[in-house]
Amino acid sequence: MLQLKILKTGGVDPSHSEASTVYGLDDDAEVYDLDTVVVTARREPLSELTDKSDYAGGQVSRKLNLGSLGERDFLNTPFSVTGYTAKFIEDTQAQTVDDVVANDPSVHTQSGSTATNMWTIRGFDLQSQDMSYNGLYGIAPNYQVSMDAIERVEVFKGPSVLLHGMSPNGSVGGTIDLIPKRAENKPLKRFTMGFGNGTQTSAHLDLGQRFGENNKYGIRFNISHRNGSTVRDDEKDKMTAATIAFDIRGNRSRFALDAGYLHREVKNASMPLKFSDAVLAQITTPPTLPSNTLNFGVRGTIADTKDTFGMAWYEYDLSKDWMAYLAVGLRHTEQDYSYGTLRFTPPDTVYVSSYTYFPKSSGANTQMVGIRGKARTGSIDHQISVSASRLNITSHSFVGSPSGSSAPMSLQNPNAIWPSNYVKRGTKNLPKFASTTLKGLSISDVLSTADDRWQLILGGRFQQISQRSFSRATGRVTGQYDKSAFSPAFALIHKFNERTSVYANYIEGLQQGGTVDDANADNNGTVFSPYKTKQYEIGAKYDMGKIAATVSAFSTKLPSTINRTTTPGRHIVVLDGEERHRGIEVNVFGEPKKGFRLLGGLMYLDAKKISTNRGLLDGKSAMAAPRLTAVLNAEYDIPSIPGLTVTGRLTHTGAAYINPENTVRVPSYMTFDLGLRYKFQSGKTPMTLRLSVNNLFDRKYWQARAYGVTVGNPRTFLLSLSADL
């Protein structure tokens, strides 16, 4: 039996109470006898699959997934990471990863085609196949991802082999991790209809429900469809996506299962405009862009992609301080793909230099197992993590090229057509051409003082790379690679107080080494060990409660092979080439005043070739690496009209070179986006109307890429209406 005394007079307002105040009871306080009260609670696990903690304003997440280190608060993270939330994705009407990372000044779109995705992070390439899905490589759809089922998009800037392992294609500039949605405690039934980005229509249904004792079980279902013409001339885009997520929250264990299917068909996909070396020697800037709706893709081409993927994740608390986990994932991709390469000829013509038919399929399976926990030695606390992972990707493809090239066409009307007499074979029974297996073991220890003011992260990863290439004609092995490497890392954090931290880190990225294939090289046939990209970074983070700011300075070195002369006409290939990227990043986010939200930043990047063949390109800037990029998002809730929000975004992209000699320069450009969001009730149904106008002033501009340019997006309208049923 529980006895409870209640004061007859007055009470305590918790908002004005202080820890040092002692409150007593009056002698005549009444006494009440209550029935037996049973109190149950679930201990907070070391890693909570469904925990969600957003920073003020709800646009970015406080908690970030650091791979083998688990989740950490951004202030306790000695790296530069930003997690964009589902709320931000919905409010900006983001349909692709491109749309989300456009808000990060350190990320620059490099795909050049509607059918594929590729970016640079801190000036280094990141391919779409190197995105991770809830921390696992190889599982996310290969070429395009629907944002409708994504809870967070986390952008990690810099190499991260200790934390995330080696990516399938060896991207070293950073990683993009997609965190899938989970059912929340509050049931969700949301239907969204949209129109825009040309004349595309879209529909999206998002259902979430928890059930069972203490909401133990959860299910989240998303299905969406988009179809219509894009803002590019003659381009059509159709996508259907469906995902289902099931999770269990137990007292000592957590389980999650995700499965998805995506089918995307792009007809007459836009492509970059390329420049030959001869043309690059004649010009200093690209030609004037006649129209920002131009499509340099070939009519009659197609990119028809089907992805099926799934993963399961299980965690078990071995004790109050130790947790073990296991994850497995599968993916199968088929893509029927044809394209043409258009090249520019001065002063104002283009032509198709080649047609390519490239159907392909790939399958991936991955496994991860690990243990993470706490220990103490003297006055030092330890957070120890051990994880092992394996990823296998097997690829099949066929490459065919219709003969010939096109006649010259006007730059103002590039209307090349795919050869009508070429028969496409499809994606069935394609010959195998490559198989890659990546195995790794990561060990780390986070040492911290009793007051948590100092934290030292020490760790390393042992990585094995096994690759086989096959003849498409005979199936025989034509090449193989079996090498391993150890990659160390460390990081130091010092917290001056609960608002301010500074950090430093050293971390590496790994790429498969090359094989010398040069008859004039004395070491022809030499196989190099994995290339190590090395980064040093320092930074500071300041959290003012409602708004936060971060600043970082980094230096990253990427090795490459160059030739050293030995005797006349002979040389040796050595790993002495180097490209160095140095930069400073500044980011801000939060809601400094109720109803006013900010998100943005800038990056200053000095990306240069340091050591090149015979020194011919030493000191030259890396291609397609703008020196200054900046983006600022702002939202303001109109006080006089409840539910109405005005949004705006300003983006600046600096000039960049598109050839190694730095003789051809793409000018800088700036765009401005404007939007409205209105929340209202229709009867008892909460509704949200969103309108976005990107590139409001319809600025015409080229985007730089290596040896070419792509057309910047024209003025684009997006309209959607959501209903919470």
For each residue, the residues with C-beta under 8 A, 3 or more apart:
1: 33 34 35 36
2: 33 34 35 36 37
3: 31 32 33 34
4: 31 32 34
5: 25 29 30 31 32
6: 29 30 32
7: 10 11 25 26 29
8: 26 28 29 30
9: 26
10: 7
11: 7
12: 17 23
13: 16 17
14: 17
15:
16: 13
17: 12 13 14 21
18: 21
19:
20:
21: 17 18
22:
23: 12
24:
25: 5 7 29
26: 7 8 9 29
27:
28: 8
29: 5 6 7 8 25 26
30: 5 6 8
31: 3 4 5
32: 3 4 5 6
33: 1 2 3
34: 1 2 3 4 37
35: 1 2
36: 1 2
37: 2 34
38:
39:
40:
41:
42: 214 249 251
43: 251 317 320
44: 48
45: 48 254 315 317 323
46: 70 315 317 322 323 372 373
47: 70 71 254 315 323 325 372
48: 44 45 51 71 254
49: 182 247 249 254 256 313 315
50: 182 183 184 218 247 249
51: 48 63 71
52: 61 63 151 184
53: 61 62 63
54: 57 58 59 60 61 62 85 87
55: 58 59 60 61 62 74 548 589 590
56: 545 546 547 590 591
57: 54 60 589 590 591 597 598 599 635
58: 54 55 85 87 88
59: 54 55 84 85 87 88 91 589 597 599 633
60: 54 55 57 82 83 84 85 88 589 599
61: 52 53 54 55 64 74 83 84 85 152 154
62: 53 54 55 73 74
63: 51 52 53 71 72 73 74 83
64: 61 71 72 73 74 77 81 83 154
65: 70 71 83 134 135 154 177 179
66: 69 70 71 72 77 79 81 163
67: 135 160 162 163 164 165 387
68: 162 163 164 370 372 385 387 442 444 459
69: 66 72 163 383 385 444 446 457
70: 46 47 65 66 372 385
71: 47 48 51 63 64 65 66
72: 63 64 66 69 76 77
73: 62 63 64 76 77
74: 55 61 62 63 64 77 81 541 543 548 550
75: 495 499 501 541 543
76: 72 73 455 493 495 501
77: 64 66 72 73 74 81 503
78: 455 457 491 492 493 503 504 505 539
79: 66 156 157 158 160 491 503 505 507 537
80: 106 156 157 158 537 539 550 552 554 585 587
81: 64 66 74 77 154 155 156 157
82: 60 104 154 155 587 589
83: 60 61 63 64 65 152 153 154 155 179
84: 59 60 61 88 89 100 103 152 153 154 155
85: 54 58 59 60 61 88 89 151 152
86: 89 90 150 151 152 181
87: 54 58 59 90 91
88: 58 59 60 84 85 91 92 94 100 103 599
89: 84 85 86 92 94 100 147 150 153
90: 86 87 93 94 722
91: 59 87 88 635 647 677 690
92: 88 89 99 100 103 647 675 692
93: 90 99 194 196 690 692 718 720
94: 88 89 90 99 100 147
95: 99 146 147 197 202 226
96: 99 100 117 144 145 147
97: 100 101 117 128 131 145 147 153 176 178
98: 101 102 109 111 117 119
99: 92 93 94 95 96 102 147
100: 84 88 89 92 94 96 97 103 147 153
101: 97 98 104 107 109 119 153 155 176
102: 98 99 107 109 631 651
103: 84 88 92 100 599 600 631 633 649
104: 82 101 107 155 601 631
105: 585 587 600 601 602 603 629 630 631
106: 80 121 122 155 157 174 585 601 603 629
107: 101 102 104 119 120 121 155 174
108: 119 120 123 624 626 629 653
109: 98 101 102 118 119 703
110: 118 119 120 125 624 705
111: 98 116 117 118 119 128 710
112: 116 118 270 271 272 703 705 708 710
113: 116 269 270 271 272 297 303 339
114: 230 232 235 237 266 269 270 303
115: 143 144 266 269 303 305 337 339
116: 111 112 113 128 143 144 303
117: 96 97 98 111 127 128 143 144 145
118: 109 110 111 112 125 126 127 128
119: 98 101 107 108 109 110 111 125 126 176
120: 107 108 110 123 124 125 126 173 624 625
121: 106 107 124 126 155 157 158 173 174
122: 106 157 158 173 174 554 556 581 583 603 605
123: 108 120 173 581 583 605 607 622 625
124: 120 121 171 172 173 174 533 556 558 581
125: 110 118 119 120 171 173
126: 118 119 120 121 130 131 171 173 174 175 176
127: 117 118 130 169 171
128: 97 111 116 117 118 131 140 142 143 144 145
129: 138 142 168 169
130: 126 127 137 167 168 169 170 171 175
131: 97 126 128 140 145 175 176 177 178
132: 135 136 137 139 140 164 167 175 176 177 178
133: 136 139 140 177 178 180 258 309 311 329
134: 65 139 177 178 179 180 258 311 313 327
135: 65 67 132 164 177 327 368
136: 132 133 139 311 327 329 366 368
137: 130 132 164 165 167 168 366 391 438
138: 129 168 329 331 364 365 366 391 393
139: 132 133 134 136 309 310 311 329 330 331 364 366
140: 128 131 132 133 145 178 309 331
141: 144 145 260 262 305 307 309 331 333
142: 128 129 305 307 331 333 335 362
143: 115 116 117 128 264 303 305 333 335
144: 96 115 116 117 128 141 239 262 264 305
145: 96 97 117 128 131 140 141 150 178 262
146: 95 149 150 222 224 239 241 243 262
147: 89 94 95 96 97 99 100 150 153
148: 204 206 222 224 241 243
149: 146 180 181 220 222 241 243 245 260
150: 86 89 145 146 147 153 178 179 180 181
151: 52 85 86 179 180 181 182
152: 61 83 84 85 86 178 179
153: 83 84 89 97 100 101 147 150 176 177 178 179
154: 61 64 65 81 82 83 84 176 177 178 179
155: 81 82 83 84 101 104 106 107 121 174 175 176
156: 79 80 81 160 163 164 174 175 176 177
157: 79 80 81 106 121 122 173 174 552 554 585
158: 79 80 121 122 173 174 505 507 535 537 554 556
159: 172 173 174 507 508 509 533 534 535 556
160: 67 79 156 163 164 174 175 507 509
161: 164 165 166 440 461 463 487 489 507 508 509 510
162: 67 68 442 444 459 460 461 487 488 489 507 508
163: 66 67 68 69 156 160 442 507
164: 67 68 132 135 137 156 160 161 167 175 177
165: 67 137 161 389 391 438 440 442 461 463
166: 161 170 438 440 463 465 509 510
167: 130 132 137 164 170 171 175
168: 129 130 137 138 364 391 393 436 438
169: 127 129 130
170: 130 166 167 509 510 511 512 531
171: 124 125 126 127 130 167 174 175 509
172: 124 159 509 510 511 533 556 558
173: 120 121 122 123 124 125 126 157 158 159 509 556 581
174: 106 107 121 122 124 126 155 156 157 158 159 160 171
175: 126 130 131 132 155 156 160 164 167 171
176: 97 101 119 126 131 132 153 154 155 156
177: 65 131 132 133 134 135 153 154 156 164
178: 97 131 132 133 134 140 145 150 152 153 154
179: 65 83 134 150 151 152 153 154
180: 133 134 149 150 151 243 245 258
181: 86 149 150 151 206 208 220 222 243 245
182: 49 50 151 208 218 220 245 247 256
183: 50 188 208 209 210 218 219 220 245 247
184: 50 52 188 208 210 218
185: 210 215
186:
187: 208 209 210
188: 183 184 206 207 208 209 220 724
189: 206 207 724 725
190: 205 206 207 722 723 724 725
191: 203 204 205 206 722 723 725
192: 202 203 204 205 206 720 721 722 723
193: 201 202 203 204 720 721
194: 93 200 201 202 203 204 226 718 719 720 721
195: 199 200 201 202 718 719 720
196: 93 200 692 716 717 718 719 720
197: 95 200 230 231 716 717 718
198: 228 229 230 231 232 235 716
199: 195 228 229
200: 194 195 196 197 226 227 228 229 230 237
201: 193 194 195 226 227 228
202: 95 192 193 194 195 224 225 226 227 720
203: 191 192 193 194 224 225
204: 148 191 192 193 194 222 223 224 225
205: 190 191 192 221 222 223 224
206: 148 181 188 189 190 191 192 220 221 222
207: 188 189 190 219 220 221 222
208: 181 182 183 184 187 188 218 219 220 221
209: 183 187 188 218 219
210: 183 184 185 187 215 216 217 218 219
211: 215 216 217 218
212: 215 216 217
213: 216
214: 42 249
215: 185 210 211 212 218 249
216: 210 211 212 213 248 249 250
217: 210 211 212 246 247 248 249
218: 50 182 183 184 208 209 210 211 215 245 246 247 248 249
219: 183 207 208 209 210 244 245 246 247
220: 149 181 182 183 188 206 207 208 243 244 245 246
221: 205 206 207 208 242 243 244 245
222: 146 148 149 181 204 205 206 207 241 242 243 244
223: 204 205 241 242 243
224: 146 148 202 203 204 205 239 240 241 242
225: 202 203 204 239 240 241
226: 95 194 200 201 202 237 238 239
227: 200 201 202 237 238 239
228: 198 199 200 201 236 237 238
229: 198 199 200 235 236 237
230: 114 197 198 200 235 236 237
231: 197 198 293 713 714 716
232: 114 198 235 268 270 293 294 295 297 711
233: 293 294 295
234: 268 295 299
235: 114 198 229 230 232 266 267 268 269 270 295 297
236: 228 229 230 266 267 268
237: 114 200 226 227 228 229 230 264 265 266 267
238: 226 227 228 264 265 266
239: 144 146 224 225 226 227 262 263 264 265
240: 224 225 262 263 264
241: 146 148 149 222 223 224 225 260 261 262 263
242: 221 222 223 224 260 261 262
243: 146 148 149 180 181 220 221 222 223 258 259 260 261
244: 219 220 221 222 258 259 260
245: 149 180 181 182 183 218 219 220 221 256 257 258
246: 217 218 219 220 256 257
247: 49 50 182 183 217 218 219 254 255 256 257
248: 216 217 218 253 254 255 256
249: 42 49 50 214 215 216 217 218 254
250: 216 253 254 255
251: 42 43
252: 316 317
253: 248 250 314 315 316 317
254: 45 47 48 49 247 248 249 250 313 314 315
255: 247 248 250 312 313 314 315
256: 49 182 245 246 247 248 312 313 314
257: 245 246 247 310 311 312 313
258: 133 134 180 243 244 245 310 311 312
259: 243 244 309 310
260: 141 149 241 242 243 244 307 308 309 310
261: 241 242 243 306 307 308 309
262: 141 144 145 146 239 240 241 242 305 306 307
263: 239 240 241 305 306 307
264: 143 144 237 238 239 240 303 304 305
265: 237 238 239 302 303 304 305
266: 114 115 235 236 237 238 269 302 303 304
267: 235 236 237 301 302
268: 232 234 235 236 295 297 298 299 300 301
269: 113 114 115 235 266 297 301 302 303 339
270: 112 113 114 232 235 295 296 297 710 711
271: 112 113 296 297 298 339 340 341 342
272: 112 113 296 705 708 709 710
273: 286 296 342 343 344 350 708 709 710 711
274: 341 342 343 344 353 707 708
275: 279 280 283 286 343 344 658 659 664 707 708
276: 279 280 343 353
277: 280 281 659
278: 281 282
279: 275 276 282 283 343 344 345 346
280: 275 276 277 283 658 659 661 663 664 707
281: 277 278 663
282: 278 279 346
283: 275 279 280 286 287 346 664
284: 663 664 665
285: 664 665 666 667
286: 273 275 283 289 344 658 664 666 702 709
287: 283 344 346 347 348 411
288:
289: 286 292 294 700 701 702 711
290: 294 411 412
291: 294 412 700
292: 289 698 699 700 701 711 712 713 714
293: 231 232 233 711 714
294: 232 233 289 290 291 414 711
295: 232 233 234 235 268 270 414 711
296: 270 271 272 273 342 350 414 711
297: 113 232 235 268 269 270 271 301 339 340 342
298: 268 271 301 338 339 340 342 352 355 416 417 418
299: 234 268 415 416 417 418
300: 268 338 417 418 420
301: 267 268 269 297 298 338 339 340 418
302: 265 266 267 269 336 337 338
303: 113 114 115 116 143 264 265 266 269 335 336 337 338 339
304: 264 265 266 335 336 337
305: 115 141 142 143 144 262 263 264 265 333 334 335 336 337
306: 261 262 263 333 334 335
307: 141 142 260 261 262 263 331 332 333
308: 260 261 331 332 333
309: 133 139 140 141 259 260 261 329 330 331 332
310: 139 257 258 259 260 329 330 331
311: 133 134 136 139 257 258 327 328 329 330
312: 255 256 257 258 327 328 329
313: 49 134 254 255 256 257 325 326 327
314: 253 254 255 256 325 326 327
315: 45 46 47 49 253 254 255 323 324 325
316: 252 253 323 324 325
317: 43 45 46 252 253 320 322 323
318: 322 323 324 371 373
319: 322 373
320: 43 317
321: 373 374 375
322: 46 317 318 319 371 372 373 374
323: 45 46 47 315 316 317 318 371 372 373
324: 315 316 318 369 370 371 372
325: 47 313 314 315 316 368 369 370 371 372
326: 313 314 367 368 369
327: 134 135 136 311 312 313 314 366 367 368 369
328: 311 312 365 366 367 368
329: 133 136 138 139 309 310 311 312 364 365 366 367
330: 139 309 310 311 363 364 365 366
331: 138 139 140 141 142 307 308 309 310 362 363 364 365
332: 307 308 309 361 362 363 364
333: 141 142 143 305 306 307 308 361 362 363
334: 305 306 360 361 427
335: 142 143 303 304 305 306 359 360 361 427
336: 302 303 304 305 359 424 426 427
337: 115 302 303 304 305 357 358 359 360
338: 298 300 301 302 303 355 356 357 358 418 424
339: 113 115 269 271 297 298 301 303 355 356 358
340: 271 297 298 301 352 354 355 356 406 416 418
341: 271 274 352 353 354 356
342: 271 273 274 296 297 298 350 351 352 353 414 416
343: 273 274 275 276 279 350 351 352 353
344: 273 274 275 279 286 287 349 350 411
345: 279 349 350 351 408
346: 279 282 283 287
347: 287
348: 287 410 411 412
349: 344 345 408 409 410 411
350: 273 296 342 343 344 345 408 409 410 411 414
351: 342 343 345 405 406 407 408 409 416
352: 298 340 341 342 343 355 405 406 416
353: 274 276 341 342 343 405
354: 340 341 401 405
355: 298 338 339 340 352 401 402 404 418 419 422
356: 338 339 340 341 399 400 401
357: 337 338 398 399 400 401 402 422 424
358: 337 338 339 397 398 399 400
359: 335 336 337 397 398 424 425 426 427 430
360: 334 335 337 395 396 397 398 427 430
361: 332 333 334 335 395 396 397 427 430
362: 142 331 332 333 393 394 395 396
363: 330 331 332 333 393 394
364: 138 139 168 329 330 331 332 391 392 393 394
365: 138 328 329 330 331 391 392
366: 136 137 138 139 327 328 329 330 389 390 391 392
367: 326 327 328 329 389 390
368: 135 136 325 326 327 328 387 388 389 390
369: 324 325 326 327 387 388 389
370: 68 324 325 385 386 387 388
371: 318 322 323 324 325 385 386 387
372: 46 47 68 70 322 323 324 325 383 384 385 386 387
373: 46 318 319 321 322 323 383 384
374: 321 322 381 382 383 384
375: 321 381 382 384
376: 380 381 382
377: 380 382
378:
379: 449 450
380: 376 377 447 448 449
381: 374 375 376 447 448 449 450 452
382: 374 375 376 377 445 446 447 448
383: 69 372 373 374 445 446 448
384: 372 373 374 375 444 445 446
385: 68 69 70 370 371 372 442 443 444 445 446 459
386: 370 371 372 441 442 443
387: 67 68 368 369 370 371 372 441 442
388: 368 369 370 439 440 441 442
389: 165 366 367 368 369 438 439 440 442
390: 366 367 368 437 438 439 440
391: 137 138 165 168 364 365 366 436 437 438 439
392: 364 365 366 435 436 437 438
393: 138 168 362 363 364 435 436
394: 362 363 364 432 434 435
395: 360 361 362 432 433 434 435
396: 360 361 362 430 431 432 433
397: 358 359 360 361 430 431 433 472
398: 357 358 359 360 425 430 431 472
399: 356 357 358 472
400: 356 357 358 422 425
401: 354 355 356 357
402: 355 357 418 419 422
403:
404: 355 419
405: 351 352 353 354
406: 340 351 352 409 416
407: 351
408: 345 349 350 351
409: 349 350 351 406 413 414 415 416
410: 348 349 350 413 414
411: 287 290 344 348 349 350 414
412: 290 291 348
413: 409 410
414: 294 295 296 342 350 409 410 411
415: 299 409
416: 298 299 340 342 351 352 406 409
417: 298 299 300 420
418: 298 299 300 301 338 340 355 402 422
419: 355 402 404 422
420: 300 417
421:
422: 355 357 400 402 418 419
423:
424: 336 338 357 359
425: 359 398 400
426: 336 359
427: 334 335 336 359 360 361 430
428:
429:
430: 359 360 361 396 397 398 427
431: 396 397 398 470 472 473 475
432: 394 395 396 435 470 472 475
433: 395 396 397 469 470 472
434: 394 395 467 468 469 470
435: 392 393 394 395 432 467 468 470
436: 168 391 392 393 465 466 467 468
437: 390 391 392 464 465 466 467
438: 137 165 166 168 389 390 391 392 463 464 465 466
439: 388 389 390 391 463 464 466
440: 161 165 166 388 389 390 461 462 463 464
441: 386 387 388 461 462
442: 68 162 163 165 385 386 387 388 389 459 460 461
443: 385 386 459 460 461
444: 68 69 162 384 385 457 458 459 460 489
445: 382 383 384 385 457 458 459
446: 69 382 383 384 385 455 456 457
447: 380 381 382 455 456 457 458
448: 380 381 382 383 452 454 455 456
449: 379 380 381 452 453 454 455
450: 379 381
451:
452: 381 448 449 455 495
453: 449 494 495 496
454: 448 449 492 493 494 495
455: 76 78 446 447 448 449 452 492 493 494 495
456: 446 447 448 490 491 492 493
457: 69 78 444 445 446 447 489 490 491 492 493 505
458: 444 445 447 489 490
459: 68 162 385 442 443 444 445 488 489 490
460: 162 442 443 444 486 487 488 489
461: 161 162 165 440 441 442 443 486 487 489
462: 440 441 484 485 486 487
463: 161 165 166 438 439 440 484 485 486 487 510 530
464: 437 438 439 440 482 483 484
465: 166 436 437 438 481 482 483 484 485 510 512 530
466: 436 437 438 439 480 481 482
467: 434 435 436 437 479 480 481 482 512
468: 434 435 436 477 479 480 481
469: 433 434 477 478 479 480
470: 431 432 433 434 435 475 476 477 478
471: 474 475 476 478
472: 397 398 399 431 432 433
473: 431
474: 471
475: 431 432 470 471
476: 470 471
477: 468 469 470 480
478: 469 470 471
479: 467 468 469 515
480: 466 467 468 469 477
481: 465 466 467 468 512 513 515 527
482: 464 465 466 467
483: 464 465 512 513 527 528 529 530
484: 462 463 464 465 529 530
485: 462 463 465 510 529 530 532
486: 460 461 462 463
487: 161 162 460 461 462 463 508 510 532
488: 162 459 460 506 508
489: 161 162 444 457 458 459 460 461 505 506 507 508
490: 456 457 458 459 505 506
491: 78 79 456 457 503 504 505 506 507
492: 78 454 455 456 457 503 504 505
493: 76 78 454 455 456 457 501 502 503
494: 453 454 455 501 502 503
495: 75 76 452 453 454 455 498 500 501
496: 453 499 500 501 502
497: 500
498: 495 543
499: 75 496 542 543 544 545
500: 495 496 497 540 541 542 543
501: 75 76 493 494 495 496 540 541
502: 493 494 496 538 539 540 541
503: 77 78 79 491 492 493 494 538 539 540 541
504: 78 491 492 536 537 538 539
505: 78 79 158 457 489 490 491 492 535 536 537
506: 488 489 490 491 534 535 536 537
507: 79 158 159 160 161 162 163 489 491 535 537
508: 159 161 162 487 488 489 532 533 534 535
509: 159 160 161 166 170 171 172 173 532 533 535
510: 161 166 170 172 463 465 485 487 530 531 532 533
511: 170 172 530 531 533
512: 170 465 467 481 483 530 531
513: 481 483 527 528 529 530 531 575
514: 527 528 561
515: 479 481 525 526 527 528
516: 521 523 524 525 526 527 528 561 573
517: 524 525
518: 521 524 573
519: 524
520: 524 569 570 571
521: 516 518 524 563 570 571 572 573
522: 566 570 571 572
523: 516 526 572 573
524: 516 517 518 519 520 521
525: 515 516 517
526: 515 516 523 573
527: 481 483 513 514 515 516
528: 483 513 514 515 516 531 561 575
529: 483 484 485 513
530: 463 465 483 484 485 510 511 512 513
531: 170 510 511 512 513 528 558 559 560 575
532: 485 487 508 509 510 559
533: 124 159 172 508 509 510 511 556 557 558 559
534: 159 506 508 556 557
535: 158 159 505 506 507 508 509 554 555 556 557
536: 504 505 506 554 555 556
537: 79 80 158 504 505 506 507 552 553 554 555
538: 502 503 504 552 553 554
539: 78 80 502 503 504 550 551 552 553
540: 500 501 502 503 550 551 552
541: 74 75 500 501 502 503 548 549 550
542: 499 500 548 549 550
543: 74 75 498 499 500 548
544: 499 547 548 549 590 592
545: 56 499
546: 56 590 591 592 593
547: 56 544 588 589 590 591 592 598
548: 55 74 541 542 543 544 588 589 590
549: 541 542 544 586 587 588
550: 74 80 539 540 541 542 585 586 587 588
551: 539 540 584 585 586 587
552: 80 157 537 538 539 540 584 585
553: 537 538 539 582 583 584 585
554: 80 122 157 158 535 536 537 538 581 582 583 585
555: 535 536 537 580 581 582
556: 122 124 158 159 172 173 533 534 535 536 580 581 582
557: 533 534 535 578 579 580 610
558: 124 172 531 533 578 579 580 581
559: 531 532 533 575 576 577 578
560: 531 575 577 578 579
561: 514 516 528 573 574 575 576 577
562: 573 574 576 577 611 612 613
563: 521 571 572 573 574 613 614
564: 571 572 573 574 576
565: 568 570 571
566: 522 570 571 572
567: 570
568: 565
569: 520
570: 520 521 522 565 566 567
571: 520 521 522 563 564 565 566
572: 521 522 523 563 564 566
573: 516 518 521 523 526 561 562 563 564
574: 561 562 563 564
575: 513 528 531 559 560 561
576: 559 561 562 564 611
577: 559 560 561 562 611 612 613
578: 557 558 559 560 609 610 611
579: 557 558 560 607 608 609 610 622
580: 555 556 557 558 607 608 610
581: 122 123 124 173 554 555 556 558 605 606 607 608 622 625
582: 553 554 555 556 605 606 607
583: 122 123 553 554 603 604 605 606 607
584: 551 552 553 603 604
585: 80 105 106 157 550 551 552 553 554 601 602 603
586: 549 550 551 601 602 603
587: 80 82 105 549 550 551 600 601
588: 547 548 549 550 598 599 600 601
589: 55 57 59 60 82 547 548 598 599 600
590: 55 56 57 544 546 547 548 597 598
591: 56 57 546 547 594 595 596 597 598
592: 544 546 547 596 598
593: 546 596
594: 591 637
595: 591 636 637 639
596: 591 592 593 634 635 636 637
597: 57 59 590 591 633 634 635 636
598: 57 547 588 589 590 591 592 632 633 634
599: 57 59 60 88 103 588 589 632 633
600: 103 105 587 588 589 630 631 632 633
601: 104 105 106 585 586 587 588 630 631 632
602: 105 585 586 628 629 630 631
603: 105 106 122 583 584 585 586 628 629 630
604: 583 584 627 628
605: 122 123 581 582 583 625 626 627 628 629
606: 581 582 583 627
607: 123 579 580 581 582 583 621 622 625
608: 579 580 581 619 620 621 622
609: 578 579 612 617 618 619 620 621 622 660
610: 557 578 579 580 618 619
611: 562 576 577 578 615 618
612: 562 577 609 615 616 617 618 620
613: 562 563 577 616 617
614: 563
615: 611 612 618
616: 612 613
617: 609 612 613 620 660 661
618: 609 610 611 612 615
619: 608 609 610
620: 608 609 612 617 657 660 661 662
621: 607 608 609 625 627 656 657 662
622: 123 579 581 607 608 609 625
623: 656 657 658 659 660 704 705 706 707
624: 108 110 120 656 657 658 704 705 706
625: 120 123 581 605 607 621 622 656 657
626: 108 605 629 653 654 655 656 668 704
627: 604 605 606 621 654 655 656
628: 602 603 604 605 652 654 668
629: 105 106 108 602 603 605 626 652 653 654
630: 105 600 601 602 603 650 651 652
631: 102 103 104 105 600 601 602 649 650 651 652
632: 598 599 600 601 649 650
633: 59 103 597 598 599 600 647 648 649
634: 596 597 598 647 648 649
635: 57 91 596 597 645 646 647 648 677
636: 595 596 597 645 646 647
637: 594 595 596 644 645
638: 641 644 645 646
639: 595
640:
641: 638 644
642:
643: 678 679 680
644: 637 638 641 676 677 678
645: 635 636 637 638 676 677 678 679
646: 635 636 638 674 675 676
647: 91 92 633 634 635 636 673 674 675 676 677 692
648: 633 634 635 672 673 674 675
649: 103 631 632 633 634 672 673
650: 630 631 632 670 671 672 673
651: 102 630 631 670 671 672 673
652: 628 629 630 631 668 669 670
653: 108 626 629 668 669 670 703
654: 626 627 628 629 668
655: 626 627 665 666 667 668
656: 621 623 624 625 626 627 665 666 704
657: 620 621 623 624 625 662 663 664 665 666 704
658: 275 280 286 623 624 664 665 666 704 705 706 707 708 709
659: 275 277 280 623 662 663 664 707
660: 609 617 620 623
661: 280 617 620
662: 620 621 657 659 665
663: 280 281 284 657 659
664: 275 280 283 284 285 286 657 658 659
665: 284 285 655 656 657 658 662
666: 285 286 655 656 657 658 702 703 704 709
667: 285 655 701 702
668: 626 628 652 653 654 655
669: 652 653 699 701 712
670: 650 651 652 653 699
671: 650 651 694 695 696 697 699 701 712
672: 648 649 650 651 695 696 697
673: 647 648 649 650 651 692 693 694 695 696
674: 646 647 648 692 693 696
675: 92 646 647 648 690 691 692 693
676: 644 645 646 647 689 690 691
677: 91 635 644 645 647 688 689 690 691
678: 643 644 645 688 689 690
679: 643 645 686 687 688
680: 643 686 687 689
681: 684 685 686 687
682: 685 687 723
683:
684: 681
685: 681 682 723 724 725
686: 679 680 681 723 724
687: 679 680 681 682 721 722 723 724
688: 677 678 679 721 722
689: 676 677 678 680 720 721
690: 91 93 675 676 677 678 718 719 720 721 722
691: 675 676 677 717 718 719
692: 92 93 196 647 673 674 675 716 717 718 719
693: 673 674 675 696 715 716 717 718
694: 671 673 713 715 716 718
695: 671 672 673 698 699 712 713 714 715 716
696: 671 672 673 674 693 715
697: 671 672 715
698: 292 695 714 715
699: 292 669 670 671 695 712
700: 289 291 292 712 714
701: 289 292 667 669 671 712
702: 286 289 666 667 709 710 711 712
703: 109 112 653 666 709 710 711 712
704: 623 624 626 656 657 658 666 709
705: 110 112 272 623 624 658 708 709 710
706: 623 624 658
707: 274 275 280 623 658 659
708: 112 272 273 274 275 658 705
709: 272 273 286 658 666 702 703 704 705
710: 111 112 270 272 273 702 703 705
711: 232 270 273 289 292 293 294 295 296 702 703
712: 292 669 671 695 699 700 701 702 703
713: 231 292 694 695 716
714: 231 292 293 695 698 700
715: 693 694 695 696 697 698
716: 196 197 198 231 692 693 694 695 713
717: 196 197 691 692 693
718: 93 194 195 196 197 690 691 692 693 694
719: 194 195 196 690 691 692
720: 93 192 193 194 195 196 202 689 690
721: 192 193 194 687 688 689 690
722: 90 190 191 192 687 688 690
723: 190 191 192 682 685 686 687
724: 188 189 190 685 686 687
725: 189 190 191 685
